[in-house]
Amino acid sequence: MIRLNQLPQRPIAVDLFCGVGGLGLGVEQSGFDVAAAFDSLAFNVTSHQLNFPHTKSIQSDLSTKSGDQLRVLGGFQDIDVDLVFGGPPCQGFSYGGKRDLNDERNKLVFDFARLVRQIRPKYFLMENVQGLMSEHSRPVLDSFVRRMKLAGYGVVEPILVLNSADFGVPQRRRRVIVLGYRNGLAAPSYPVVLTPQSGGTQRRVTVRDAISDLPSLEDFDELFECDTFPKSLPKPRRTYARILRGLELDELDNSWSRAMPKRITGFLRTKHASDIVRRFEKTLPGGVEAISRYIRLDWDSVAPTLRAGTGADHGRHTAPRPIHPEFPRCITTREAARLHSFPDWFRFHGTRWNDFRQIGNSVPPFMARAVAYEIIKLLQPESAE
């Protein structure tokens, strides 16, 4: 393990297609300084600025910018960047979408390759949906790999799909992780998944570990209009929740500390019609409600993948939100954030539609830091245990 105060100098990273910053938070937690983060959507950049005071958050259409322009915008002109990372928008590859290879957003994978070639970091990390590995989308991934090799980078192969539930996240979420390294440098490894079969003792973090301490909300009608919980939240007892509340030391977290606010956000309630409430009540934990097709969470299991929905440019569809395991309602933003391994100080847009887009499009920070930690070990070998 690398501790923050052991690093002679924190390595420098740059975040492309940053979204709200799930991948970026994990990279920072591994020990990097994220110098700059870029995204084309204003509401993402606004949220990112709130959560990352040590990072320069910039709204920019990366398809129109060169690496040199990003260096100027981000203020890292004379820096040998250690890591460029990011998750180019992936809806054209997603199993949950139309899987349209002609979707304009697919080209952003190649913009990521172009910007890595122009910025010339020591390492790169690209994440995307599992569908990028499918027969339908594999030509795009293969083209990306060829471009990176021609640009002077090795790519760790075979490319793997990682499941966030294997890295301390109470959610079943699979993402393609592509790792690359400048020719002449050591190749990083994928993080090891510890299971009972491999000699590990870790058990999966459950929905109960994540959200059982959060209040029911039924006594707070003001939360139909307000996102902030009006009282102090009860102190959680379970380790995972205590870490996200900042009440217990997370020995793997090398990020800069943030103050925990007195009032936590993300509690805006949904006003369900009475017939929907009755249907939710009849849905068993782990089951699917017959009409909405919403999944009801099971206290003693992991959550399904939290999906993002779509923006106004692609129909403005709200993502299906899981049903709370105990109460007949959909989960709140804060409950979704807990299931994604975001700490309680983390703030989102403040509307359900945008909040769930931000969370659903994010890499869970705990999974991201497990991957980034394998890179930082190569940059600071004298500090690794």
N, C-alpha and C positions, 0 to 999 in steps of 0.2 A: 504493500500500500504506500502511496505517495502522499505526504502531508504538505499542506500549503506552505507552512513556515520552513520546510526543508528545501523548497525549490530556490536555487540561486536566482533564477529569472523565469517567470511564467512564459511558456511558449505562446506564440501569437496565432490566433485563428480568425478566419473570416467566414461569415455565414451568408450563403446565397439562398434566396427564396425562404426567408427566415420564418414566415408566418408569425404566430404569436410567440414562438421561441422554445418549444419543447425540446427539439434537438439541440438548440443553443444552450439551454440550461444544463442539459446533460454533459455537453462538451465543457462548459465552465466548471461543473462539479468535478470533472476528471482532473482539472488543474490548468486548463488553458485560460488565457485572457482572450475574449472575443472582441477584437478591435472594432469591427464594423459588421453590421447586419443590413441586408437589402431585401426589400419586398415591394411588389407593385401596388399593393392594396393599402390605402390610407388607414383603414381601421386596424389592420394588423400592425402597422408601423407605430400608430398611436399607443396601442397596448404594449408593444415591445419597449417603447421608450419608458413607460411606467415601471416595467419590471427589470430593465437592464440599465441601471444608471452608469455603469462603467463601459457601456458599448455605445458607439455612434449608430443610431438607427436611422435608415435612409429609405425614403420612398423612391423607387426607380424601376423602370421597365428594363430588366436585364437583357432582353433580346436586342436592345438598341445600344447597349453600352459595351465598351472595350474594357479589358483588364486594366489598362493604364487609366482610363476614366474612373473606374472604381477605386483605384489606388488614391487618386486625388480626392474624390468624394469622401472616401473613408479615412483619409489622413494617414495612410500607411505606405506612402510613396517609396521610402527608402528602407523598408523592412523586408527581410527574407522571411516570408510568411511560412509558418510551420504547417498549417492545416487550412485547407479550404473545404468546407462541408456544406451540405444542403440537400433539400428534397424538392426537386423540380415538380411542379403540379403534375398529377398522375392520373387524372380522371379518365384519360383516353386508354389507360391500361387496366383500370380497376374492374374486378369481377362484379362489383356492385353497380357499375355504370354500363354504358353502351359498348365499351371496348372498341372505339372507333380509332383506327390507326391514322386516319386523316385529321383527327382532332388537332387543332393548332397548338394546344398545350403540350402535345407530345414532343414538339420541336425544342422545348425548353431543356430537355435532357441533353441535346446537342449544344445548346447555349452554355449549359454547365460545363461540358467538355471543353468548349472553346475558351471559356473564362479561366478554367484551370490551366490550360495551355499558355494563356497570356500572362496570368499572375505567377505561375511557376512555383507553387508551394512545394514543400518537401513531401507532403502527404495530402491525399484527398479522401473524403468519405461522402458517398452519395447513397441516399436511401430512397426507396420507392415501394409501391404496392406489390404484393405477391404476384399480381397478374403480369408484371413485367417479365416473369420467368416462363409464362405460358407459351405454347407453340405459336399462338396468334401474335404475341408481342415480342417474342425472342429476337427477331431480326433487329429491332431497335436497340436492345441490350447488346447484341453482338456488334452492331455498328459503333456503339459507344465505346466498347472495349477496344476495338480496332483503332479508333481515333486516339484513345489515350496511349496506346502502345506506340503509335506513330509520333505522338507528342513527346515521347521520352519517359513514359511511365510504365512501371509494371503494375499488373492487376492481380490481386490475390484470387486464385482459382482453386477449386470450384467456388463460384459465387454462391453465398448461402442466404436462405430465408431464416430469420430469427423470430422467435416468439417472445413477446414482452413478458409473458407469464413465467418464463424461465429466468428472469432477471429481477425478481422481486416486485413485479407489477401485478395487481389483482385484475388483470384483463388479458383475454386471449386475443392477441393482436400480432399478426405476422407481417414482417416487412423485409423486402430485399435490401441487403446491405452490400454495397460495392466499396472495396478498400483498394486504394492505389498508392504508389510510392514512386518518388523520383528515382530514375535509374542510378544505381550506385549506392543507394540507401538500403537498410535492412527492411525486409517485408514485414508488415504487421500480421498478427494472427487474429482470428475471430475469438471472441471471449468464450471461455469454457463454460458449458452448462453443467452445473452440479446437480446430479440426481442420486437417489439411493442406489441405483444400479452402478453409478460411476464412483461410488464411495462417498458421495456428498451427504450432508445431513439436512440440507435446506428443504423446507416444505413450501408449497406455494402460498403466497399471501392471498387471503380470501376477501370477499365482499364484506364480511363481518369485520375483519381487521381494518378495512378501509373506512367504513361509514357508519358503523354501529353507534358511535358516540355522538353523531350529529342529531340534532333535535327533530321532532316530528313535523313541525311547522304549522300544524293544524290550528294552533291557538294564536296565530299571528296573521290576521287578515291584512295588515299593512304590507305584507310581503307579496300581495298581488300587484302592488305598484312599486315597491322599493326592493332593491337588490341586496341591501345590507342588513344583516341580522341585527335586531335592535338591542340585544343583550350580549353579555359575555357568554361564550359557548362553554359547556362543561368540559373539563379536562379529560381527554381520552386516556384509557388504560392500556390499550394495545400498542405495541412498539411501533408498528408502521404508522398509525395515526399520530402518535406522540412525536415522531420524527417530522412528519409533515406540519405539525403545529409548532415545531421548534422547541419542544419540551424535552427532547432527548437527543443526545449527540449522535449524528450520523457519521461514522468513522470513514465512510467512503466519499464524503462531500467536501471538496476543496473549493467550493464557490465562495465569492465574497458574501459576507453576511448581509441580510436585509432585516429591517425591523418588522416584527409582526404587528399589524394594526390592532387597535383595541376592538374594532368592529370588523368582522370578516364579511366579505362580499360573496356573491354567487348564490343567493337564496331566493331569487324571484320565483314565486309560485305560479303554477299553471291552474287555471280554473277549468276543471273537467266537468262536462255535463253529467247528470245523474246516471244516465244509462251507461256511460263510459266507466264511471266509478264502479257500477255493479259488475260490469264485465271484468274490470281489473281485479275486483275482489274474488271472482271465481277462478282466476288464472293461478295455477299452482306454481310455486317456485321452480324455476328452470323451464317452465312451459311457455307456450306461445299463445297470446290472446288471439282468438279465431278471426276477428274482423280487422283489427288494426295491424295484426301480425307483430305486435310488440312483444319482446321477450321479458319475462319476469325474472328478476335477479334471484339467485339462490344464496342465502347467507354464507353457506359453507363451500361455495365454489368460486371460480373466477368469473368476472363479467365477460359477456361477448364483446366483440369489437365495437367500440363507439364510433359511429359514422358521422360524416361531416354535413351531409346535405349538399346543395348546390347554390351558387350565387345567382344573382339576377340575370347574368349573361347566359345562364344555362337552365332557366326555368324556375329558379328560386324555390327549390323543393326543400322542405324541412326534413332533417334526418330523423329516422325513428329513434325515439329515446326509450331506454329500458324502463320497465315498471319497478318501482321500489319493492324490495323483498317483503316488507311488512305493511306498508301503507298503499292504498289504492290510487296511486298517482305516479306520474313519470318523475324520474330523478331530476334534481336541480343541477345547475352548473357546478356548484361546489362539490356535490356528490360525484359528478362526472370527473371533476378535476382530481379528487382523491383516487378514483379508480384508474387515473392516468399517471399518478405519482407526481402531480404538481403540488408544491407546498401551499399552505393556507394563506401565505402572504401574496400569492400570485393573483393578479387581477386580469379579468377578461373584459370584453367590450361592454357588457352590461345588459344586452338583450339576448333572449334565449337562442334565437336563430343564429346570430353571429357568434355567441359563446360556443355553441355546439359545432359550428364550422371551425372555429379556432382550435378547439380541443380535438375534434375528429380528424383534422388535417395534421395534427402534431405527432411526432414521435414521443412516446413516454420518456421523460427525462432519465429514469433509472436504467432503461435499456440503452439509451444513447450514451450515458456515461460509461457503461460496461464496455461498449465498443471503443469509445474515445480513449479510455484508459489503456487499451492495448497499444495505441499509437503513442501516447505520452510516455509510456515506459521506454520506448525506443529513443525518445528525445531527451529523457532525463534518466539514463540507466543507473547513474551513481546514486539516485535518490530512491530507487525502488527497493522494496524489501524482498 
